[in-house]
Amino acid sequence: MKTNFSETKKLFNLPEGIIYLDGNSLGPLPKTAAQKVTQMMESEWGEMLITGWNNAGWMHQPVSVGDRVARLIGAEPGHVVVGDTLSIKVYQALASALEMRPDRRVILSDSGNFPSDLYMAEGLIKSLNAGHELRVVAPEDIAENITDEVAVTLITEVDYRTGRRHDMGKLTAKAHAVGALTVWDLAHSAGAFEVDLMGCGADFAVGCTYKYLNGGPGSPGFIYVAPRHVEHTRPALSGWLGHAAPFAFEPSYAAGDGIERMRVGTPSVIAMASLEAALDIWDRVEMTDLRERSIELSTLFIETVEKNCPMLKLASPRDPAGRGSQVSFHFEHGYAVMQALISRGVIGDFRAPDIMRFGFTPLYLDDDDVLAGCEILTEVMQGKLWDRVEFKIKARVT
Amino acid sequence: MKTNFSETKKLFNLPEGIIYLDGNSLGPLPKTAAQKVTQMMESEWGEMLITGWNNAGWMHQPVSVGDRVARLIGAEPGHVVVGDTLSIKVYQALASALEMRPDRRVILSDSGNFPSDLYMAEGLIKSLNAGHELRVVAPEDIAENITDEVAVTLITEVDYRTGRRHDMGKLTAKAHAVGALTVWDLAHSAGAFEVDLMGCGADFAVGCTYKYLNGGPGSPGFIYVAPRHVEHTRPALSGWLGHAAPFAFEPSYAAGDGIERMRVGTPSVIAMASLEAALDIWDRVEMTDLRERSIELSTLFIETVEKNCPMLKLASPRDPAGRGSQVSFHFEHGYAVMQALISRGVIGDFRAPDIMRFGFTPLYLDDDDVLAGCEILTEVMQGKLWDRVEFKIKARVT
């Protein structure tokens, strides 16, 4: 059955007078989330106390919630676990992958990757102190740099600034052809379009749940390990909840079955309840429908902006197949324009040096929202309203 | 002003008919917590959306909440940061400490440590692959094993099974005398009694907030680094929120100022709101008063149990100075006794092979609770009610 997006829109709390084009940073509040969290706190924590770990199923949540995420990213059920943060999950995936390629020393990434991924890789390399190299190339050069020196690629599928999307299938195949492994960061993919981890043969994938998935600020990260690898991965962050028998309190670590081993410490059950409320909405969504609407919305935005605001230069790929679910424009005064937009209720964001970015999220945005946003943007651009903002910013700084 | 514990007790949701002696595993629900979380979700996340990171102060929370914890553990303000889980914080502290002692190879711990700490150390050692050794000795032998081979001690101050408390001041001094560093795990200390990190000269400390601090299931961990060290520590888990300028999105990592560098990824703001509600209660508490009441309650428990249930053998130190805020007893049929107790509304827990443990938390327990718990325990022991439970357990297994 076709997804009904006018119905899903009603399931979110969208503040009056706001056009929210920043769901790629932080998704909005699902209407049932606070109630679901309150219920968990009062009926489970409040009444069951410590017994909630078994009686309310808290202990099993990282895997059961992981299964709900797995469907959205084309992963095998039982092979995604939710917890910690995306940065921690990057570290886990990279550390495991490097050990699986002990004769290789290169982590290959690109300059379009989100900095935290590069930082975590840097930190790991310094700790290992074994001559590894983080090789960062331009995004368009990544394919040709996948050589047999590469132990693992660390690639964010969608560029957080431009929305440019890598070809996961092709790059994974290239990596496998030279014996390299892949870690895919799905921060701007999960909930943005259909991801097909199984079909692409991805080795590891990681992501967060507070952007397109709408789990709330700081909602947990997730990690996927391909079934063919998981029993051969050693968890570098070997916490007790990844142990084969956490409640045996054995003195030595023994990795748990399958993806369970990628659990570390005690996960936030409160955060998990909010994420579950968000995933209830996702249960109503077909990812192919979502992608179709996302392309319609972003194409409408590009066409309208280019017609009305010729000073803005498209920073995202024009071909929808080459984009995630955001659209970015270059403009010299982009920072001030974004401030002017935000003060008028259109929320996007700015990334240095000159990128204004706008996220398109069919779950709660429709054509009218996009056109209303364009109208305000046009007003700001045609009236050069950023001038006043820049004056204010300078006045504040000096 | 003397802490008013009959007032603090009213601030918790305590289920009717339950005597909760397991606050050392998971503290109960503060009455304002659900409301505080709802308010954060609806007024901050719901209304401010992405701008909440600045406008609602979410970005600064790990340090501002850290300051509230700092007071309870005798740490300098501005030197505790909240986030991730205790296991992750153990990893961070250990990794930093080992790098500060590059010529030494021993991590010294004891068999009374919580297994996750040992597991995290094991995992780190394997990753470093540099000949480190995790040396685990009996708790009573720890002092004499602090030699100049030791890079860092990894000690949980209070044994999770027996409640035995190490002398933090003495052991830290011993470590420093031989040039070793200390990582103190305060899982069963923070909120259990006065901790004096500054006075003891501790180097690193870590802990969780879901036990005595009552932050809720999976409430975040925390880490302390002594001011004299923090600028010299390299964060092994070098995530973007520990970067000197997270929003500059620079390609290379540069550690943030002071304790900020121990932040990693995006923290759960929802979990933090619940923890803040719990800390509101702690603001009314003087730690010296708490300790005094804790000793009164646990002494009353020991005396009553020993009088009425001679089959139970005290597993905790008899001297209150040598204990945390829990009391444990050995009994062959301890598991079945604990099941019988729980079915009668007295919640403690069991740790293999034969330990029944009971936590004493003056914030919401008084003499009447302790005596009522003792009465039920006496009933179970004198009536040998565990026999029936053991029969049921066996029947279920076969």
Interface residues (C-beta under 8 A of the other chain):
Chain A: N13 P15 I18 Y20 D22 S25 L26 P28 L29 A33 A34 V37 T38 M41 E42 W45 G46 E47 L49 I50 T51 G52 W53 W58 D84 T85 L86 S87 I88 Y91 A95 S111 F114 P115 S116 L118 Y119 M120 E122 G123 L124 K126 S127 L128 N129 A130 V136 C208 Y210 G216 P217 G218 S219 P220 G221 R234 P235 A236 L237 S238 G239 W240 H243 A248 F249 E250 P251 S252 Y253 V264 G265 T266 P267 S268 V269 I270 A271 M272 S274 I342 I347 D349 R351 A352
Chain B: N13 P15 I18 Y20 D22 S25 L26 P28 L29 A33 A34 V37 T38 M41 E42 W45 G46 E47 L49 I50 T51 G52 W53 W58 D84 T85 L86 S87 I88 Y91 A95 S111 F114 P115 S116 L118 Y119 M120 E122 G123 L124 K126 S127 L128 N129 A130 V136 C208 Y210 G216 P217 G218 S219 P220 G221 R234 P235 A236 L237 S238 G239 W240 L241 H243 A248 F249 E250 P251 S252 Y253 V264 G265 T266 P267 S268 V269 I270 A271 M272 S274 I342 I347 D349 R351 A352
